[in-house]
Structure formats: structure tokens, C-alpha cells
Amino acid sequence: MSVNYGSKRTVVGAHYGVRDWLVQRVTAVLMALFTLAVLVQVIFSKGSVGYDLWAGIFAAQWMKLLTFAVIVALIWHVWVGVRDIWMDYVKAAGLRLVLQVFTIVWLVACAGWGFQVLWRL
């Protein structure tokens, strides 16, 4: 009889658990801090909230780089979550693969659009 608990437990699978859990938390914290930073800039700005204010907030190079990092974090955050949904609830491997490929294409397209908008400001 084999022992399947404790230090002798046989671990199988892709080992995504802890890494993905940590990615979700770190990217969520990064996105929350970015949101707070933008809100602070909007709240403490002088004048009306319009295109000029938004363009001014994102005009600095450091803000563009930070926004770039947040877009990448958002894409990674979404990928981990949606991939886990597909793996948990779609049992047919072929359909799951199609959904995962569609998700990747959709996320890359969204990231491309976000970067395009960001660099136009």
C-alpha cells in the first residue's frame, strides 16, 4: 500500500496553483495602486475633468510606462482567471483549446488597442 499524504505524497499536474494565486494578487495590487494614483491626480487637479486633464495626466513618460505595466498586468490577470475557468468548467479538451486560443487572441487585440490609445495621448 502506498502512502499518498505528507512528505511522501506524489505531486502531479502543472503546478500552477501557488504561482497563479500569487500572480492574481500582485497584479490586483498593482492595478489598485494605479487606480488610486489616477484618482488622486483627478481629484486634486485644478479645472474641469476633460480631455486636457486626461492627456496631461498621461503625458509624462513615467506615467506611460506605468500604464504600460498596468495593461500588461491586467492582461496577465485576466488570462490566469479565464484560463482557470476554462480548465475547471470545460471538460472537452478540443473545445477548451479553442476557447483558450480565442481568449489569447482577444487579450492580445485588447492590449494592442490599449497601447495604441495610450501612445496617442
URHUCOR-V496370 format. One line per field, one symbol per residue. burial: # if it has 9 or more other C-alpha atoms within 8 Angstrom, else .. A space follows every 10 residues. Layout:
burial = ???
This chain:
burial = .......... .........# ..##..##.# #..#...#.. ##........ ..###.###. ..##.###.# #######.## ###.###..# .....#..## ..##..#... #..##..#.. .
